[in-house]
Amino acid sequence: MARNYTMMTDLYELTMSEAYLKQGKQDEIAVFDVFFRQNPFEKGYGVMGGLHEVIKFIKQAHFGEEDIRYLRSKGIFSENFLNYLKNFKFHGSIYAIPDGTPVFANEPILTVKAPLIEAQIIETIILSYLNAGICYTTAAKRVTEAAGNIPIMEFGARRALGPDTACLASTYSIIGGCVATSNVLVGQENDIAISGTFAHSFVTSFNTELDAFKAYADTYPDNCILLVDTYDVLKSGIPNAIKTARYLREKGHELKGIRIDSGDLAYLSKEAHKMFVNAGFPDVKICISNGLKERTIRSLRAQGAVIHSIGLGDNIVLPDNARVGCVYKQVALKVNDVFTAKIKASNEAAKAITPGYKKVYRFYDKNSGYALGDLIALHDEEIPLDEYTLIDPLNESNFTIVNNYNLRPLQETIFEDGELVYNEPTIEEKKAYCKAQMDTLYPEVRREENPHGYYVDLSVKLLELKKDLLKKAKGTKVE
């Protein structure tokens, strides 16, 4: 049975909604923000992802007859509420930062403005998709940044925690800069390049390594890439690959490349290249794999490893410190046609939210094109450019003022009153957009170790609102 992901909601979303309906609050318009409190992987930035899946979900969100029967069987929901769910459809609006955009902690990356029950029921699935999409897009962007001009192919499906996760990782790896995926389904769905050769089991299924290489060469004479580390790269793999290259050349074809999946990749790649050059095959390409991380990739490049491409899986689909931690918090409620700001104060300062129905803007230096910082303001607030003094974030100590800048609203309207109004780009367009947007970040913000902080600030009006609401919530003076 095909899954209805509208049912992938936490139970308390439904019990709260039952209570809202009983209290006549179902038509109150609420505003919820999605944000994360720390940049993914404890680094300098995140990259937006998951919006595509949110769009697909919202378009078909519903409760079917089987769903209603199941919920009725629990004995905790009224028939009035179940009848409400029978007719469930999203009628609200969604505003979001597009997939592929660099994003930062504590700024609204997606905003839902909808009838209270509708906004509540879709919380779980939205968080699930955004946590996954941001994780995989950011992980892919970090490794492709580390690789520079070396193309990366995503090979992570077999390491994923389930097939849905595998497909999400493969898809968002492309937006993050990978050139191809081994995941055939994702290739089919998105019309993107698929890549792969064979496994060690192919070699061991033949009597000899050379027999295996020749069998593959006979099958794919114009696209033959050999896995050379089943036994020993330099003593067996490369010598047999050279024999196969001669075998192919005699038939009018050329060996395309090899893949090394273990060992000292810097040393082995350099030695393998020398052996191919000495044998008269200088154009054989070398692909490396083996659970590579961004730090390892940078180290290999620094050591002069001969690398023409990288196959990478684990550290996109299962990166270290993978928790993104997106949260979904109510920030406003429409009362008597006026949006009233709401706040969660919390006993932990880090968990106090920024209240109000808001927009997010990004400042860019017109001369350099670099992003200078983001501003969060109330949705109906005018942003007078001449009232802002922007300091070059890399020259703070010298108090270098940037006067020539422009401002860009980051969120776009995705759904308006339940209707999809967003013209979603293709995956290749998102990939190009992501690269262009990453190029607007200072290299110091993008670096792996001790990245420079990126500024996300509140407008004066919003800051005063937050202080006032915190003061009222805490009953204490807020400095």
Secondary structure, 3 states (H helix, E strand, C coil): CCCCHHHCCCHHHHHHHHHHHHCCCCCCEEEEEEECCCCHHHCCCEECCCHHHHHHHHHHCCCCHHHHHHHHHCCCCCHHHHHHHHCCCCCCEEEECCCCCEECCCCCCEEEEEEHHHHHHCHHHHHHHHHHHHHHHHHHHHHHHHHCCCCEEECCHHHCCCHHHHHHHHHHHHHCCCCEECCHHHHHHHCCCECCCCCHHHHHCCCCHHHHHHHHHHHCCCCCEEECCCCCHHHHHHHHHHHHHHHHHHCCCCCCEEEECCCCHHHHHHHHHHHHHHCCCCCCEEEECCCCCHHHHHHHHHCCCCCCEEEECHHHHCCCCCCCCCEEEEEEEEECCEEEECCCCCCCHHHCCCCCCEEEEEEEECCCCCEEEEEEEECCCCCCHHHCCEECCCCCCCCCEECCEEEEECCEEEEECCEECCCCCCHHHHHHHHHHHHCCCCHHHHCCCCCCCCCEEECHHHHHHHHHHHHHHHCCCCC
